[in-house]
Amino acid sequence: MWAQRVPVMKEGWPDRRLNTKTVVGTVGTQMYECIEFFLEPWSMHCVATFLFMFLFRLAPLLCCIGAMFLVGWSCVVMTRERTNPMQDNKWLGIGLLMLASTILGTIEGYDGYINYTGQYYSALDGRVYHEVEPTELAESKTDAGEIFWAPDTIVDVTRASGLVVKDTFCVAPIANSNDLTGNVEFWAVGKNCCRFRSSFDCDDAGVPTDTPQSIAYYTYGGMFGNMTSSDTHFYKLAVEQAKADFGILSSGEVKLVHWTHDVEATKSSYLWASVWFYIGHSIWNLLINILMGSVVFLYTKSKQQQNEERAHALATAI
């Protein structure tokens, strides 16, 4: 049997064998620092999005204060440990990512509120009207959340119109099937569910029913004044286009609604759409932050190494 040769370190030679604990500790520290670069910005995005999506209806001013606090905290992080040049690039990079994520989260949260959560809250908190005639003034139903129509109320598909921008914004007048010549005060709306003219397959418009129902389309007019989604603007342009094409008259401001046969199911769909919107955008932002955070992390480590080498060379020269 050959004896196993054990290397013997000669006296005076430096021991270059790796210290396992040191290597593990160094790798762990670098992994933690890398996680900081995307986890902290991602958490800021999640908080900002949640504030404006789910709490804006209840406390809009508090949400704005919360967003300003997140922006301020991002600025504090950017200026953290400015007395240590080795750490300047790290905290500046994390702070910039946090600031960008906060701004993006605020925008996405408000967009989700207007298009999904606001629709749900509007239907939930609005008044319920029964036996509504389609010729009644829409101005008397401005606070409507749910509308149950009188018998013989239909969506007049023959006078529907679609406005093509990037999407197709579809509108159709709601009228009494026994009198299609009267003023039109209420309009069913939908997106990408019609052709240019005389076609409307939005929501439950194409399904016959004896109990027509609607959920009011939500437009926000709160603490910021008449701040509405771009969809509202395009729907109103489509209404004006239909009026011109078919000679339709209205008494004043019209009311936009979603035509449905089950208001409870429609409200539930808005709530779940809000949840999936939040989850989807959170996952997408996490992926973006992992990518951007990794890039910024590698850049800051490179700059830190250059600073350390420069400081070492200066100390050696002295």
C-alpha positions in Angstrom: 0.0 0.0 0.0 1.3 3.4 -0.9 1.2 5.8 2.0 -0.8 9.0 1.3 1.4 12.0 0.9 0.4 14.9 3.0 1.7 18.3 1.8 3.9 20.0 4.4 4.1 23.7 4.6 7.7 24.9 4.8 8.5 27.4 7.5 8.1 31.0 6.3 5.8 30.1 3.4 2.4 31.8 3.4 -0.6 29.5 4.0 -2.7 29.9 0.8 -5.3 27.2 1.6 -8.8 28.5 1.5 -10.7 29.1 4.8 -14.1 27.5 4.2 -15.8 29.7 6.8 -14.4 32.8 5.1 -15.5 31.8 1.7 -19.0 30.9 2.8 -19.3 34.1 4.8 -18.1 36.2 1.8 -20.5 34.5 -0.6 -23.3 34.9 1.8 -22.6 38.6 2.3 -22.5 39.2 -1.5 -25.8 37.3 -2.0 -27.5 39.3 0.8 -26.2 42.5 -0.8 -27.5 41.4 -4.2 -30.9 40.6 -2.8 -31.0 44.1 -1.2 -30.8 45.6 -4.7 -34.0 44.1 -5.9 -36.0 43.1 -2.8 -36.1 46.6 -1.2 -37.2 48.3 -4.5 -39.8 45.6 -5.1 -41.3 46.0 -1.7 -41.7 49.7 -2.3 -43.5 49.0 -5.6 -45.8 46.5 -3.8 -46.7 49.0 -1.1 -47.3 51.9 -3.5 -49.5 49.8 -5.8 -51.5 48.4 -2.9 -52.1 51.9 -1.4 -53.6 53.3 -4.6 -55.4 50.2 -5.8 -57.2 49.1 -2.6 -57.1 52.1 -0.2 -57.5 55.1 -2.5 -61.3 55.0 -2.4 -61.3 55.0 1.4 -58.4 57.5 2.1 -57.0 59.3 -0.9 -55.1 61.9 1.0 -53.5 59.2 3.2 -52.4 57.3 0.1 -50.8 60.5 -1.3 -49.0 61.1 2.0 -47.8 57.4 1.9 -46.5 57.8 -1.6 -44.6 61.0 -0.6 -43.2 59.2 2.4 -41.9 56.4 0.2 -40.3 58.9 -2.2 -38.7 60.7 0.8 -37.4 57.4 2.2 -35.8 56.6 -1.2 -34.0 59.9 -1.1 -32.7 59.2 2.4 -31.4 55.8 1.2 -29.6 57.5 -1.7 -27.7 59.8 0.7 -27.0 57.1 3.2 -23.3 56.7 4.4 -22.1 59.4 2.1 -19.0 59.7 4.4 -17.9 56.3 3.3 -16.8 56.4 -0.4 -16.8 52.6 -0.5 -20.5 52.5 0.1 -21.7 55.6 -1.9 -22.4 53.7 -5.1 -24.3 50.9 -3.3 -26.8 53.1 -1.5 -27.2 55.5 -4.4 -28.1 52.5 -6.7 -30.6 51.0 -4.3 -32.2 54.4 -3.6 -32.6 55.1 -7.3 -34.2 51.7 -7.9 -36.5 52.3 -4.9 -37.5 55.7 -6.2 -38.3 54.3 -9.7 -40.3 51.4 -8.2 -42.3 53.8 -6.0 -43.2 56.0 -9.0 -44.1 53.1 -11.2 -46.1 51.4 -8.4 -48.1 54.6 -7.8 -48.9 54.9 -11.5 -49.9 51.2 -11.9 -51.9 51.3 -8.6 -53.9 54.3 -9.7 -54.5 52.8 -13.2 -55.7 49.6 -11.5 -58.0 51.5 -9.2 -59.6 53.4 -12.1 -60.1 50.4 -14.3 -60.9 47.6 -11.7 -61.1 48.4 -8.0 -62.9 51.7 -8.6 -65.5 49.9 -10.7 -66.0 47.4 -7.9 -66.3 50.0 -5.1 -68.6 52.1 -7.3 -71.0 49.2 -7.8 -70.7 48.2 -4.1 -71.3 51.7 -2.6 -73.6 53.2 -5.2 -77.4 53.4 -5.0 -79.6 50.7 -6.4 -82.4 51.8 -8.7 -85.3 49.6 -9.8 -87.7 49.7 -12.7 -85.7 52.5 -14.4 -87.1 53.6 -17.8 -84.3 54.2 -20.3 -85.8 57.6 -21.2 -85.4 58.9 -17.6 -82.8 61.7 -17.2 -79.3 60.3 -16.6 -78.6 63.3 -14.4 -81.0 61.8 -11.8 -78.9 58.6 -11.6 -75.5 60.0 -11.2 -75.1 58.2 -7.9 -76.2 54.8 -9.3 -74.2 51.7 -8.6 -76.7 49.1 -9.9 -79.6 49.7 -12.2 -82.5 47.3 -12.7 -84.4 48.2 -15.9 -88.1 48.3 -16.6 -89.5 45.5 -18.8 -88.9 45.8 -22.6 -85.6 47.6 -22.1 -82.9 46.5 -24.6 -79.5 47.4 -25.9 -80.2 48.8 -29.4 -77.5 47.0 -31.3 -78.7 48.5 -34.6 -77.4 51.9 -33.5 -74.2 50.8 -31.9 -70.9 52.3 -32.8 -67.2 51.6 -32.3 -64.4 54.1 -32.0 -61.0 52.7 -33.0 -58.0 54.2 -31.3 -55.6 51.6 -30.1 -58.5 49.5 -28.9 -62.0 49.6 -30.1 -64.3 51.5 -27.8 -67.9 50.2 -28.2 -71.1 52.0 -27.3 -74.8 51.2 -27.8 -77.9 53.1 -26.8 -80.2 51.6 -24.1 -83.8 52.0 -25.2 -87.3 50.7 -24.9 -88.0 48.1 -27.5 -91.4 49.6 -28.2 -90.1 53.1 -28.8 -86.7 53.5 -30.4 -87.2 57.1 -31.3 -87.0 58.7 -27.9 -84.0 60.5 -26.3 -81.1 58.2 -25.3 -79.8 58.9 -21.8 -78.0 55.6 -21.0 -75.3 53.9 -23.0 -73.9 50.4 -22.7 -70.1 50.3 -23.1 -67.4 47.8 -23.7 -64.0 47.4 -25.2 -63.0 45.3 -28.3 -66.4 43.7 -28.6 -67.9 45.3 -31.6 -67.3 46.3 -35.2 -67.3 49.8 -36.5 -71.1 50.1 -36.7 -74.3 48.2 -35.8 -72.5 45.5 -33.8 -72.3 45.1 -30.0 -71.4 41.9 -28.2 -70.1 43.4 -25.0 -70.8 41.8 -21.6 -74.3 40.2 -21.7 -75.7 42.3 -24.5 -76.2 39.4 -26.9 -78.1 37.2 -24.4 -81.9 37.6 -24.1 -83.3 38.2 -20.7 -86.5 39.2 -18.9 -84.6 41.0 -16.1 -82.1 43.4 -17.7 -79.6 44.9 -15.3 -76.6 47.2 -15.4 -73.6 48.3 -13.4 -72.7 51.9 -13.7 -69.4 52.6 -15.4 -67.1 54.3 -12.9 -65.6 57.7 -13.4 -63.6 59.3 -10.6 -64.3 62.9 -9.6 -62.8 63.1 -6.1 -60.0 65.1 -4.5 -58.3 65.8 -7.8 -61.4 67.0 -9.5 -62.7 65.3 -12.7 -59.8 62.9 -13.0 -61.0 60.0 -15.2 -59.4 57.2 -17.1 -58.6 57.7 -20.8 -61.2 55.0 -21.5 -63.9 57.3 -20.3 -62.8 60.0 -22.7 -62.8 57.6 -25.7 -66.2 56.2 -24.7 -67.7 59.7 -24.7 -66.1 60.3 -28.1 -67.7 57.1 -29.4 -71.1 58.3 -28.0 -70.8 61.6 -29.9 -69.9 59.6 -33.0 -73.0 57.4 -32.7 -75.2 60.4 -32.1 -73.9 62.0 -35.3 -74.2 58.8 -37.3 -77.7 57.9 -36.3 -79.2 61.3 -35.3 -79.6 60.3 -31.7 -80.6 63.0 -29.2 -79.9 63.3 -25.5 -81.2 65.7 -22.8 -77.8 66.4 -21.3 -75.0 64.4 -19.7 -75.3 60.7 -20.5 -74.7 57.7 -18.2 -72.3 54.9 -19.2 -73.1 51.4 -17.9 -72.1 47.8 -18.3 -75.0 45.6 -19.4 -75.3 42.4 -17.4 -77.7 39.8 -16.3 -76.1 39.2 -12.9 -74.8 42.3 -11.1 -73.3 40.2 -8.2 -71.2 38.1 -10.6 -70.1 41.2 -12.4 -69.0 42.9 -9.2 -67.1 39.8 -8.2 -65.4 39.7 -11.5 -64.1 43.3 -10.9 -62.8 42.3 -7.5 -60.9 39.3 -8.9 -59.6 41.3 -11.8 -58.2 43.8 -9.2 -56.4 41.0 -7.4 -55.0 39.4 -10.5 -53.9 42.9 -11.8 -52.0 43.4 -8.5 -50.4 40.0 -8.5 -49.5 40.2 -12.2 -47.9 43.6 -11.9 -46.1 42.6 -8.7 -44.5 39.6 -10.4 -43.6 41.5 -13.5 -41.9 44.3 -11.3 -40.1 41.6 -9.3 -38.5 40.2 -12.5 -37.6 43.7 -13.7 -36.0 44.5 -10.3 -34.1 41.3 -10.3 -32.6 42.2 -13.7 -32.0 45.9 -13.0 -30.8 45.1 -9.4 -28.3 42.6 -10.7 -26.9 45.1 -13.2 -26.6 47.8 -10.6 -25.1 45.4 -8.1 -22.4 44.3 -10.5 -21.7 47.9 -11.4 -21.4 49.1 -7.8 -19.2 46.1 -6.8 -16.9 47.0 -9.7 -16.7 50.6 -8.6 -16.1 49.6 -5.0 -13.3 47.3 -6.1 -11.7 50.1 -8.1 -12.0 52.5 -5.1 -10.4 49.9 -2.8 -7.5 49.3 -5.3 -7.0 53.0 -5.6 -7.0 53.5 -1.9 -4.5 50.5 -1.5 -2.2 51.9 -4.1 -2.3 55.3 -2.5 -1.5 53.8 0.9 1.4 51.8 -0.5 2.8 54.9 -2.2 2.7 56.8 1.1 
